[in-house]
Amino acid sequence: MEISEKLLCLFSAEVEETEDKYVVEVPRREVDTGAIEAGDTYRVALISGAEAAQTETGGASAAPSDEPQPPVEEGEIRYVEIEDLGKQGDGIARVERGYVIIVPDAEVGERVKIEVSEVKSNFAVGEIIE
């Protein structure tokens, strides 16, 4: 699955049913951190839980020459949401195409500003700066 590099934010949410419509709530932190603006119009892509898990784990394997470049660069500053904890207790954030950023000293659910300090083909390391 191809995810646009124009992706502004990424979060998980349930689709809720009301009387005459379905609702996906956008976390307040996405507006508070400046990722998006309240009142503006955005395109929204919905990915099922099964497809999202396949995307995050890489799905079908591809030849190394077919692999896209990491979506982050060393020294890049960005906001990420910590979704999980790794085996060593480090925070795990996922960005474009399910690419993993390891963030030491971060807790699940935190939205943190990081500087990418190391980039590998399948993961990066980011240090909290705010």
N, CA, C and O atoms as CSV, one atom per row, in Angstrom:
chain,resi,resn,atom,element,x,y,z
A,1,MET,N,N,0.840,-1.162,0.000
A,1,MET,CA,C,0.000,0.000,0.000
A,1,MET,C,C,0.892,1.234,0.000
A,1,MET,O,O,1.852,1.305,0.768
A,2,GLU,N,N,0.589,2.188,-0.840
A,2,GLU,CA,C,1.368,3.418,-0.961
A,2,GLU,C,C,0.702,4.502,-0.125
A,2,GLU,O,O,-0.501,4.731,-0.250
A,3,ILE,N,N,1.474,5.173,0.728
A,3,ILE,CA,C,0.955,6.271,1.538
A,3,ILE,C,C,1.641,7.544,1.082
A,3,ILE,O,O,2.867,7.600,0.984
A,4,SER,N,N,0.847,8.564,0.804
A,4,SER,CA,C,1.359,9.824,0.281
A,4,SER,C,C,2.360,10.457,1.227
A,4,SER,O,O,2.212,10.379,2.446
A,5,GLU,N,N,3.387,11.090,0.657
A,5,GLU,CA,C,4.350,11.820,1.470
A,5,GLU,C,C,3.760,13.129,1.978
A,5,GLU,O,O,4.399,13.824,2.769
A,6,LYS,N,N,2.546,13.478,1.536
A,6,LYS,CA,C,1.866,14.689,1.999
A,6,LYS,C,C,1.090,14.419,3.288
A,6,LYS,O,O,0.368,15.293,3.768
A,7,LEU,N,N,1.230,13.222,3.850
A,7,LEU,CA,C,0.528,12.853,5.074
A,7,LEU,C,C,0.834,13.849,6.184
A,7,LEU,O,O,2.001,14.074,6.507
A,8,LEU,N,N,-0.194,14.448,6.772
A,8,LEU,CA,C,-0.017,15.449,7.825
A,8,LEU,C,C,-0.024,14.842,9.218
A,8,LEU,O,O,0.719,15.286,10.093
A,9,CYS,N,N,-0.853,13.836,9.429
A,9,CYS,CA,C,-0.897,13.204,10.737
A,9,CYS,C,C,-1.402,11.779,10.579
A,9,CYS,O,O,-2.025,11.427,9.578
A,10,LEU,N,N,-1.121,10.979,11.582
A,10,LEU,CA,C,-1.506,9.578,11.565
A,10,LEU,C,C,-1.940,9.197,12.963
A,10,LEU,O,O,-1.194,9.399,13.921
A,11,PHE,N,N,-3.139,8.648,13.095
A,11,PHE,CA,C,-3.628,8.215,14.392
A,11,PHE,C,C,-4.635,7.100,14.178
A,11,PHE,O,O,-5.130,6.904,13.068
A,12,SER,N,N,-4.937,6.375,15.236
A,12,SER,CA,C,-5.945,5.322,15.183
A,12,SER,C,C,-7.217,5.828,15.835
A,12,SER,O,O,-7.173,6.523,16.850
A,13,ALA,N,N,-8.355,5.474,15.246
A,13,ALA,CA,C,-9.647,5.895,15.795
A,13,ALA,C,C,-10.707,4.895,15.368
A,13,ALA,O,O,-10.562,4.214,14.353
A,14,GLU,N,N,-11.760,4.815,16.143
A,14,GLU,CA,C,-12.897,3.972,15.788
A,14,GLU,C,C,-13.908,4.800,15.024
A,14,GLU,O,O,-14.024,6.006,15.240
A,15,VAL,N,N,-14.644,4.151,14.127
A,15,VAL,CA,C,-15.744,4.805,13.431
A,15,VAL,C,C,-16.966,4.621,14.325
A,15,VAL,O,O,-17.373,3.495,14.613
A,16,GLU,N,N,-17.551,5.750,14.764
A,16,GLU,CA,C,-18.709,5.696,15.657
A,16,GLU,C,C,-19.974,5.989,14.874
A,16,GLU,O,O,-19.981,6.825,13.971
A,17,GLU,N,N,-21.034,5.300,15.224
A,17,GLU,CA,C,-22.316,5.497,14.556
A,17,GLU,C,C,-23.205,6.381,15.410
A,17,GLU,O,O,-23.378,6.139,16.605
A,18,THR,N,N,-23.778,7.427,14.776
A,18,THR,CA,C,-24.786,8.259,15.435
A,18,THR,C,C,-26.098,8.008,14.707
A,18,THR,O,O,-26.190,7.082,13.902
A,19,GLU,N,N,-27.109,8.815,14.977
A,19,GLU,CA,C,-28.420,8.574,14.372
A,19,GLU,C,C,-28.393,8.570,12.848
A,19,GLU,O,O,-28.943,7.664,12.222
A,20,ASP,N,N,-27.758,9.576,12.247
A,20,ASP,CA,C,-27.818,9.708,10.792
A,20,ASP,C,C,-26.456,9.798,10.103
A,20,ASP,O,O,-26.385,10.130,8.920
A,21,LYS,N,N,-25.368,9.505,10.836
A,21,LYS,CA,C,-24.045,9.583,10.222
A,21,LYS,C,C,-23.043,8.754,11.018
A,21,LYS,O,O,-23.342,8.254,12.103
A,22,TYR,N,N,-21.855,8.624,10.452
A,22,TYR,CA,C,-20.747,7.952,11.111
A,22,TYR,C,C,-19.679,9.001,11.399
A,22,TYR,O,O,-19.486,9.923,10.607
A,23,VAL,N,N,-18.986,8.866,12.526
A,23,VAL,CA,C,-18.052,9.892,12.970
A,23,VAL,C,C,-16.696,9.271,13.293
A,23,VAL,O,O,-16.615,8.229,13.943
A,24,VAL,N,N,-15.626,9.931,12.826
A,24,VAL,CA,C,-14.261,9.596,13.215
A,24,VAL,C,C,-13.730,10.818,13.949
A,24,VAL,O,O,-13.628,11.894,13.359
A,25,GLU,N,N,-13.395,10.673,15.204
A,25,GLU,CA,C,-12.906,11.802,15.986
A,25,GLU,C,C,-11.410,12.002,15.769
A,25,GLU,O,O,-10.630,11.049,15.779
A,26,VAL,N,N,-11.027,13.268,15.573
A,26,VAL,CA,C,-9.627,13.639,15.420
A,26,VAL,C,C,-9.113,14.052,16.793
A,26,VAL,O,O,-9.710,14.923,17.426
A,27,PRO,N,N,-8.024,13.456,17.274
A,27,PRO,CA,C,-7.498,13.829,18.594
A,27,PRO,C,C,-7.136,15.316,18.655
A,27,PRO,O,O,-6.562,15.854,17.708
A,28,ARG,N,N,-7.464,15.969,19.750
A,28,ARG,CA,C,-7.193,17.397,19.938
A,28,ARG,C,C,-5.710,17.709,19.732
A,28,ARG,O,O,-5.378,18.787,19.239
A,29,ARG,N,N,-4.818,16.796,20.094
A,29,ARG,CA,C,-3.383,17.054,19.979
A,29,ARG,C,C,-2.968,17.328,18.542
A,29,ARG,O,O,-1.976,18.024,18.323
A,30,GLU,N,N,-3.700,16.800,17.543
A,30,GLU,CA,C,-3.357,17.043,16.142
A,30,GLU,C,C,-3.534,18.516,15.791
A,30,GLU,O,O,-2.790,19.053,14.971
A,31,VAL,N,N,-4.521,19.175,16.410
A,31,VAL,CA,C,-4.738,20.607,16.197
A,31,VAL,C,C,-3.804,21.398,17.111
A,31,VAL,O,O,-3.202,22.382,16.681
A,32,ASP,N,N,-3.682,20.976,18.360
A,32,ASP,CA,C,-2.841,21.687,19.327
A,32,ASP,C,C,-1.384,21.760,18.890
A,32,ASP,O,O,-0.715,22.761,19.143
A,33,THR,N,N,-0.883,20.713,18.236
A,33,THR,CA,C,0.521,20.707,17.811
A,33,THR,C,C,0.714,21.348,16.440
A,33,THR,O,O,1.843,21.477,15.967
A,34,GLY,N,N,-0.377,21.747,15.805
A,34,GLY,CA,C,-0.269,22.427,14.525
A,34,GLY,C,C,-0.221,21.511,13.322
A,34,GLY,O,O,0.034,21.969,12.208
A,35,ALA,N,N,-0.464,20.209,13.524
A,35,ALA,CA,C,-0.456,19.290,12.385
A,35,ALA,C,C,-1.591,19.634,11.422
A,35,ALA,O,O,-1.429,19.540,10.205
A,36,ILE,N,N,-2.741,20.033,11.971
A,36,ILE,CA,C,-3.895,20.419,11.168
A,36,ILE,C,C,-4.579,21.619,11.813
A,36,ILE,O,O,-4.304,21.948,12.967
A,37,GLU,N,N,-5.467,22.271,11.070
A,37,GLU,CA,C,-6.188,23.441,11.560
A,37,GLU,C,C,-7.674,23.126,11.666
A,37,GLU,O,O,-8.249,22.563,10.734
A,38,ALA,N,N,-8.302,23.476,12.777
A,38,ALA,CA,C,-9.742,23.301,12.929
A,38,ALA,C,C,-10.449,24.155,11.889
A,38,ALA,O,O,-10.054,25.296,11.650
A,39,GLY,N,N,-11.485,23.615,11.274
A,39,GLY,CA,C,-12.255,24.362,10.281
A,39,GLY,C,C,-11.776,24.172,8.856
A,39,GLY,O,O,-12.518,24.476,7.922
A,40,ASP,N,N,-10.545,23.672,8.652
A,40,ASP,CA,C,-10.050,23.411,7.300
A,40,ASP,C,C,-10.583,22.067,6.802
A,40,ASP,O,O,-11.055,21.250,7.593
A,41,THR,N,N,-10.506,21.845,5.507
A,41,THR,CA,C,-10.958,20.596,4.903
A,41,THR,C,C,-9.749,19.741,4.554
A,41,THR,O,O,-8.758,20.248,4.029
A,42,TYR,N,N,-9.827,18.444,4.843
A,42,TYR,CA,C,-8.734,17.503,4.590
A,42,TYR,C,C,-9.270,16.245,3.939
A,42,TYR,O,O,-10.445,15.911,4.088
A,43,ARG,N,N,-8.411,15.551,3.222
A,43,ARG,CA,C,-8.738,14.218,2.732
A,43,ARG,C,C,-8.442,13.244,3.854
A,43,ARG,O,O,-7.459,13.402,4.578
A,44,VAL,N,N,-9.279,12.250,3.997
A,44,VAL,CA,C,-9.104,11.264,5.053
A,44,VAL,C,C,-9.054,9.885,4.412
A,44,VAL,O,O,-9.922,9.534,3.613
A,45,ALA,N,N,-8.047,9.113,4.759
A,45,ALA,CA,C,-7.939,7.738,4.277
A,45,ALA,C,C,-8.186,6.808,5.452
A,45,ALA,O,O,-7.613,6.995,6.525
A,46,LEU,N,N,-9.019,5.829,5.261
A,46,LEU,CA,C,-9.297,4.852,6.313
A,46,LEU,C,C,-8.662,3.524,5.916
A,46,LEU,O,O,-8.842,3.050,4.794
A,47,ILE,N,N,-7.925,2.933,6.840
A,47,ILE,CA,C,-7.254,1.665,6.605
A,47,ILE,C,C,-7.773,0.691,7.652
A,47,ILE,O,O,-7.749,1.000,8.843
A,48,SER,N,N,-8.240,-0.471,7.232
A,48,SER,CA,C,-8.765,-1.434,8.199
A,48,SER,C,C,-7.661,-1.912,9.129
A,48,SER,O,O,-6.484,-1.855,8.774
A,49,GLY,N,N,-8.024,-2.376,10.298
A,49,GLY,CA,C,-7.047,-2.852,11.273
A,49,GLY,C,C,-6.138,-3.922,10.698
A,49,GLY,O,O,-4.939,-3.923,10.980
A,50,ALA,N,N,-6.685,-4.845,9.887
A,50,ALA,CA,C,-5.885,-5.921,9.308
A,50,ALA,C,C,-4.883,-5.369,8.300
A,50,ALA,O,O,-3.719,-5.770,8.302
A,51,GLU,N,N,-5.324,-4.450,7.436
A,51,GLU,CA,C,-4.426,-3.864,6.447
A,51,GLU,C,C,-3.369,-3.003,7.113
A,51,GLU,O,O,-2.213,-3.003,6.689
A,52,ALA,N,N,-3.746,-2.273,8.145
A,52,ALA,CA,C,-2.787,-1.417,8.846
A,52,ALA,C,C,-1.693,-2.271,9.464
A,52,ALA,O,O,-0.518,-1.909,9.400
A,53,ALA,N,N,-2.058,-3.392,10.059
A,53,ALA,CA,C,-1.060,-4.274,10.670
A,53,ALA,C,C,-0.117,-4.823,9.609
A,53,ALA,O,O,1.088,-4.923,9.843
A,54,GLN,N,N,-0.659,-5.182,8.434
A,54,GLN,CA,C,0.191,-5.697,7.365
A,54,GLN,C,C,1.137,-4.606,6.875
A,54,GLN,O,O,2.307,-4.879,6.609
A,55,THR,N,N,0.644,-3.371,6.751
A,55,THR,CA,C,1.482,-2.263,6.308
A,55,THR,C,C,2.605,-2.020,7.308
A,55,THR,O,O,3.751,-1.810,6.912
A,56,GLU,N,N,2.286,-2.047,8.610
A,56,GLU,CA,C,3.274,-1.764,9.640
A,56,GLU,C,C,4.351,-2.824,9.703
A,56,GLU,O,O,5.490,-2.521,10.059
A,57,THR,N,N,4.020,-4.063,9.366
A,57,THR,CA,C,5.017,-5.118,9.416
A,57,THR,C,C,5.690,-5.332,8.072
A,57,THR,O,O,6.535,-6.215,7.928
A,58,GLY,N,N,5.317,-4.524,7.089
A,58,GLY,CA,C,5.979,-4.614,5.797
A,58,GLY,C,C,5.216,-5.400,4.763
A,58,GLY,O,O,5.593,-5.383,3.591
A,59,GLY,N,N,4.130,-6.108,5.155
A,59,GLY,CA,C,3.336,-6.842,4.179
A,59,GLY,C,C,4.181,-7.860,3.455
A,59,GLY,O,O,5.037,-8.507,4.059
A,60,ALA,N,N,3.947,-8.006,2.160
A,60,ALA,CA,C,4.715,-8.938,1.347
A,60,ALA,C,C,6.137,-8.425,1.182
A,60,ALA,O,O,6.364,-7.218,1.093
A,61,SER,N,N,7.095,-9.352,1.143
A,61,SER,CA,C,8.476,-8.918,1.008
A,61,SER,C,C,8.758,-8.496,-0.429
A,61,SER,O,O,8.182,-9.036,-1.374
A,62,ALA,N,N,9.651,-7.528,-0.577
A,62,ALA,CA,C,10.027,-7.022,-1.893
A,62,ALA,C,C,11.536,-7.104,-2.027
A,62,ALA,O,O,12.257,-7.170,-1.032
A,63,ALA,N,N,12.000,-7.100,-3.249
A,63,ALA,CA,C,13.440,-7.113,-3.485
A,63,ALA,C,C,14.029,-5.820,-2.938
A,63,ALA,O,O,13.370,-4.782,-3.006
A,64,PRO,N,N,15.263,-5.844,-2.390
A,64,PRO,CA,C,15.848,-4.649,-1.811
A,64,PRO,C,C,15.851,-3.450,-2.742
A,64,PRO,O,O,15.705,-2.321,-2.274
A,65,SER,N,N,16.012,-3.653,-4.042
A,65,SER,CA,C,16.035,-2.530,-4.972
A,65,SER,C,C,14.672,-1.868,-5.106
A,65,SER,O,O,14.583,-0.717,-5.533
A,66,ASP,N,N,13.593,-2.592,-4.741
A,66,ASP,CA,C,12.241,-2.053,-4.823
A,66,ASP,C,C,11.841,-1.287,-3.569
A,66,ASP,O,O,10.808,-0.618,-3.560
A,67,GLU,N,N,12.641,-1.374,-2.513
A,67,GLU,CA,C,12.277,-0.743,-1.251
A,67,GLU,C,C,12.389,0.772,-1.359
A,67,GLU,O,O,13.374,1.290,-1.885
A,68,PRO,N,N,11.374,1.485,-0.857
A,68,PRO,CA,C,11.454,2.945,-0.874
A,68,PRO,C,C,12.462,3.437,0.157
A,68,PRO,O,O,12.822,2.711,1.083
A,69,GLN,N,N,12.904,4.654,-0.010
A,69,GLN,CA,C,13.824,5.271,0.940
A,69,GLN,C,C,13.084,5.555,2.240
A,69,GLN,O,O,11.866,5.736,2.219
A,70,PRO,N,N,13.786,5.599,3.376
A,70,PRO,CA,C,13.135,5.949,4.635
A,70,PRO,C,C,12.449,7.318,4.511
A,70,PRO,O,O,12.976,8.211,3.849
A,71,PRO,N,N,11.285,7.488,5.139
A,71,PRO,CA,C,10.549,8.750,5.024
A,71,PRO,C,C,11.067,9.857,5.937
A,71,PRO,O,O,10.462,10.926,6.009
A,72,VAL,N,N,12.176,9.617,6.634
A,72,VAL,CA,C,12.770,10.636,7.506
A,72,VAL,C,C,14.254,10.763,7.181
A,72,VAL,O,O,14.861,9.867,6.594
A,73,GLU,N,N,14.822,11.901,7.580
A,73,GLU,CA,C,16.247,12.126,7.385
A,73,GLU,C,C,16.889,12.478,8.714
A,73,GLU,O,O,16.233,13.030,9.598
A,74,GLU,N,N,18.152,12.167,8.859
A,74,GLU,CA,C,18.895,12.529,10.070
A,74,GLU,C,C,18.847,14.045,10.248
A,74,GLU,O,O,19.074,14.794,9.297
A,75,GLY,N,N,18.551,14.494,11.469
A,75,GLY,CA,C,18.465,15.913,11.768
A,75,GLY,C,C,17.071,16.493,11.590
A,75,GLY,O,O,16.823,17.634,11.981
A,76,GLU,N,N,16.155,15.723,11.005
A,76,GLU,CA,C,14.786,16.190,10.782
A,76,GLU,C,C,14.053,16.344,12.112
A,76,GLU,O,O,14.211,15.523,13.016
A,77,ILE,N,N,13.255,17.397,12.225
A,77,ILE,CA,C,12.438,17.648,13.407
A,77,ILE,C,C,10.999,17.333,13.039
A,77,ILE,O,O,10.518,17.772,11.995
A,78,ARG,N,N,10.305,16.578,13.884
A,78,ARG,CA,C,8.886,16.316,13.641
A,78,ARG,C,C,8.181,15.912,14.929
A,78,ARG,O,O,8.812,15.524,15.912
A,79,TYR,N,N,6.856,16.014,14.896
A,79,TYR,CA,C,6.018,15.562,15.993
A,79,TYR,C,C,5.585,14.137,15.693
A,79,TYR,O,O,5.203,13.824,14.565
A,80,VAL,N,N,5.643,13.265,16.710
A,80,VAL,CA,C,5.185,11.884,16.548
A,80,VAL,C,C,4.360,11.482,17.757
A,80,VAL,O,O,4.500,12.052,18.839
A,81,GLU,N,N,3.505,10.501,17.563
A,81,GLU,CA,C,2.715,9.943,18.654
A,81,GLU,C,C,3.295,8.576,19.009
A,81,GLU,O,O,3.510,7.736,18.135
A,82,ILE,N,N,3.540,8.367,20.283
A,82,ILE,CA,C,4.078,7.083,20.746
A,82,ILE,C,C,2.931,6.094,20.835
A,82,ILE,O,O,1.996,6.283,21.613
A,83,GLU,N,N,3.005,5.031,20.032
A,83,GLU,CA,C,1.921,4.062,19.928
A,83,GLU,C,C,2.151,2.797,20.743
A,83,GLU,O,O,1.206,2.082,21.074
A,84,ASP,N,N,3.409,2.526,21.062
A,84,ASP,CA,C,3.731,1.235,21.685
A,84,ASP,C,C,5.065,1.371,22.394
A,84,ASP,O,O,5.753,2.380,22.249
A,85,LEU,N,N,5.429,0.349,23.164
A,85,LEU,CA,C,6.741,0.291,23.789
A,85,LEU,C,C,7.493,-0.903,23.230
A,85,LEU,O,O,6.923,-1.981,23.060
A,86,GLY,N,N,8.770,-0.709,22.944
A,86,GLY,CA,C,9.606,-1.798,22.452
A,86,GLY,C,C,10.045,-2.709,23.591
A,86,GLY,O,O,9.751,-2.439,24.755
A,87,LYS,N,N,10.738,-3.771,23.261
A,87,LYS,CA,C,11.203,-4.748,24.253
A,87,LYS,C,C,12.129,-4.136,25.290
A,87,LYS,O,O,12.183,-4.609,26.425
A,88,GLN,N,N,12.866,-3.077,24.914
A,88,GLN,CA,C,13.783,-2.407,25.835
A,88,GLN,C,C,13.097,-1.274,26.603
A,88,GLN,O,O,13.739,-0.595,27.405
A,89,GLY,N,N,11.781,-1.064,26.361
A,89,GLY,CA,C,11.045,-0.008,27.052
A,89,GLY,C,C,11.045,1.327,26.346
A,89,GLY,O,O,10.517,2.306,26.873
A,90,ASP,N,N,11.640,1.385,25.138
A,90,ASP,CA,C,11.647,2.628,24.370
A,90,ASP,C,C,10.303,2.830,23.688
A,90,ASP,O,O,9.611,1.867,23.356
A,91,GLY,N,N,9.936,4.105,23.481
A,91,GLY,CA,C,8.704,4.419,22.774
A,91,GLY,C,C,8.827,4.077,21.299
A,91,GLY,O,O,9.901,4.198,20.709
A,92,ILE,N,N,7.722,3.653,20.711
A,92,ILE,CA,C,7.672,3.310,19.295
A,92,ILE,C,C,6.630,4.203,18.632
A,92,ILE,O,O,5.469,4.222,19.041
A,93,ALA,N,N,7.046,4.937,17.616
A,93,ALA,CA,C,6.138,5.752,16.809
A,93,ALA,C,C,6.191,5.220,15.384
A,93,ALA,O,O,7.222,4.723,14.932
A,94,ARG,N,N,5.080,5.330,14.691
A,94,ARG,CA,C,5.044,4.920,13.285
A,94,ARG,C,C,4.652,6.131,12.453
A,94,ARG,O,O,3.733,6.871,12.802
A,95,VAL,N,N,5.361,6.320,11.351
A,95,VAL,CA,C,5.088,7.447,10.469
A,95,VAL,C,C,4.709,6.899,9.091
A,95,VAL,O,O,4.175,5.793,9.005
A,96,GLU,N,N,4.964,7.622,8.045
A,96,GLU,CA,C,4.578,7.217,6.699
A,96,GLU,C,C,4.970,5.775,6.403
A,96,GLU,O,O,6.058,5.319,6.754
A,97,ARG,N,N,4.051,5.072,5.749
A,97,ARG,CA,C,4.257,3.679,5.319
A,97,ARG,C,C,4.566,2.741,6.475
A,97,ARG,O,O,5.147,1.679,6.254
A,98,GLY,N,N,4.192,3.101,7.716
A,98,GLY,CA,C,4.427,2.241,8.861
A,98,GLY,C,C,5.858,2.237,9.356
A,98,GLY,O,O,6.216,1.423,10.207
A,99,TYR,N,N,6.681,3.134,8.838
A,99,TYR,CA,C,8.092,3.233,9.217
A,99,TYR,C,C,8.204,3.541,10.717
A,99,TYR,O,O,7.513,4.425,11.223
A,100,VAL,N,N,9.062,2.823,11.412
A,100,VAL,CA,C,9.191,2.912,12.868
A,100,VAL,C,C,10.265,3.918,13.279
A,100,VAL,O,O,11.365,3.944,12.726
A,101,ILE,N,N,9.912,4.746,14.267
A,101,ILE,CA,C,10.898,5.611,14.911
A,101,ILE,C,C,10.931,5.228,16.383
A,101,ILE,O,O,9.903,5.259,17.058
A,102,ILE,N,N,12.104,4.868,16.881
A,102,ILE,CA,C,12.295,4.501,18.282
A,102,ILE,C,C,12.632,5.773,19.051
A,102,ILE,O,O,13.536,6.519,18.676
A,103,VAL,N,N,11.889,6.010,20.134
A,103,VAL,CA,C,12.070,7.230,20.916
A,103,VAL,C,C,12.315,6.850,22.382
A,103,VAL,O,O,11.368,6.546,23.107
A,104,PRO,N,N,13.587,6.867,22.824
A,104,PRO,CA,C,13.883,6.545,24.222
A,104,PRO,C,C,13.180,7.515,25.179
A,104,PRO,O,O,12.962,8.679,24.845
A,105,ASP,N,N,12.833,7.026,26.360
A,105,ASP,CA,C,12.227,7.818,27.431
A,105,ASP,C,C,10.859,8.391,27.071
A,105,ASP,O,O,10.471,9.426,27.613
A,106,ALA,N,N,10.123,7.748,26.178
A,106,ALA,CA,C,8.778,8.201,25.811
A,106,ALA,C,C,7.753,7.176,26.300
A,106,ALA,O,O,8.053,5.988,26.422
A,107,GLU,N,N,6.556,7.649,26.573
A,107,GLU,CA,C,5.481,6.801,27.075
A,107,GLU,C,C,4.374,6.665,26.031
A,107,GLU,O,O,4.164,7.575,25.229
A,108,VAL,N,N,3.668,5.537,26.036
A,108,VAL,CA,C,2.554,5.314,25.124
A,108,VAL,C,C,1.522,6.429,25.281
A,108,VAL,O,O,1.154,6.797,26.396
A,109,GLY,N,N,1.064,6.957,24.152
A,109,GLY,CA,C,0.058,8.009,24.149
A,109,GLY,C,C,0.627,9.413,24.112
A,109,GLY,O,O,-0.103,10.368,23.847
A,110,GLU,N,N,1.919,9.556,24.375
A,110,GLU,CA,C,2.544,10.887,24.331
A,110,GLU,C,C,2.658,11.363,22.890
A,110,GLU,O,O,2.873,10.567,21.977
A,111,ARG,N,N,2.512,12.661,22.699
A,111,ARG,CA,C,2.787,13.319,21.413
A,111,ARG,C,C,4.011,14.176,21.676
A,111,ARG,O,O,3.941,15.143,22.434
A,112,VAL,N,N,5.150,13.824,21.048
A,112,VAL,CA,C,6.411,14.482,21.359
A,112,VAL,C,C,7.065,15.067,20.108
A,112,VAL,O,O,6.862,14.590,18.991
A,113,LYS,N,N,7.859,16.119,20.335
A,113,LYS,CA,C,8.647,16.718,19.263
A,113,LYS,C,C,10.018,16.070,19.344
A,113,LYS,O,O,10.651,16.076,20.400
A,114,ILE,N,N,10.480,15.510,18.226
A,114,ILE,CA,C,11.755,14.795,18.219
A,114,ILE,C,C,12.678,15.328,17.130
A,114,ILE,O,O,12.250,15.961,16.165
A,115,GLU,N,N,13.957,15.045,17.329
A,115,GLU,CA,C,14.942,15.238,16.267
A,115,GLU,C,C,15.465,13.857,15.913
A,115,GLU,O,O,15.909,13.115,16.789
A,116,VAL,N,N,15.414,13.508,14.641
A,116,VAL,CA,C,15.868,12.202,14.181
A,116,VAL,C,C,17.393,12.181,14.256
A,116,VAL,O,O,18.070,12.989,13.620
A,117,SER,N,N,17.924,11.240,15.047
A,117,SER,CA,C,19.367,11.192,15.264
A,117,SER,C,C,20.068,10.081,14.486
A,117,SER,O,O,21.281,10.127,14.283
A,118,GLU,N,N,19.296,9.082,14.053
A,118,GLU,CA,C,19.883,7.954,13.320
A,118,GLU,C,C,18.829,7.387,12.385
A,118,GLU,O,O,17.674,7.230,12.782
A,119,VAL,N,N,19.203,7.079,11.153
A,119,VAL,CA,C,18.262,6.535,10.171
A,119,VAL,C,C,18.833,5.251,9.586
A,119,VAL,O,O,19.956,5.227,9.083
A,120,LYS,N,N,18.050,4.195,9.660
A,120,LYS,CA,C,18.374,2.906,9.040
A,120,LYS,C,C,17.292,2.612,8.002
A,120,LYS,O,O,16.311,3.349,7.908
A,121,SER,N,N,17.460,1.550,7.228
A,121,SER,CA,C,16.483,1.238,6.184
A,121,SER,C,C,15.109,0.889,6.739
A,121,SER,O,O,14.097,1.178,6.100
A,122,ASN,N,N,15.056,0.266,7.930
A,122,ASN,CA,C,13.765,-0.167,8.459
A,122,ASN,C,C,13.343,0.516,9.761
A,122,ASN,O,O,12.264,0.222,10.274
A,123,PHE,N,N,14.149,1.406,10.302
A,123,PHE,CA,C,13.764,2.157,11.493
A,123,PHE,C,C,14.683,3.363,11.655
A,123,PHE,O,O,15.733,3.464,11.021
A,124,ALA,N,N,14.251,4.274,12.526
A,124,ALA,CA,C,15.079,5.436,12.878
A,124,ALA,C,C,15.034,5.597,14.388
A,124,ALA,O,O,14.205,4.985,15.061
A,125,VAL,N,N,15.925,6.418,14.913
A,125,VAL,CA,C,15.939,6.753,16.332
A,125,VAL,C,C,15.740,8.259,16.435
A,125,VAL,O,O,16.376,9.033,15.718
A,126,GLY,N,N,14.849,8.663,17.335
A,126,GLY,CA,C,14.597,10.082,17.527
A,126,GLY,C,C,14.765,10.459,18.988
A,126,GLY,O,O,14.384,9.696,19.876
A,127,GLU,N,N,15.328,11.621,19.242
A,127,GLU,CA,C,15.524,12.122,20.597
A,127,GLU,C,C,14.482,13.197,20.883
A,127,GLU,O,O,14.255,14.081,20.057
A,128,ILE,N,N,13.853,13.123,22.046
A,128,ILE,CA,C,12.850,14.125,22.426
A,128,ILE,C,C,13.535,15.476,22.623
A,128,ILE,O,O,14.535,15.579,23.334
A,129,ILE,N,N,12.987,16.506,21.987
A,129,ILE,CA,C,13.540,17.850,22.178
A,129,ILE,C,C,12.521,18.797,22.804
A,129,ILE,O,O,12.858,19.930,23.147
A,130,GLU,N,N,11.274,18.339,22.954
A,130,GLU,CA,C,10.236,19.172,23.562
A,130,GLU,C,C,9.152,18.314,24.139
A,130,GLU,O,O,8.185,18.833,24.697
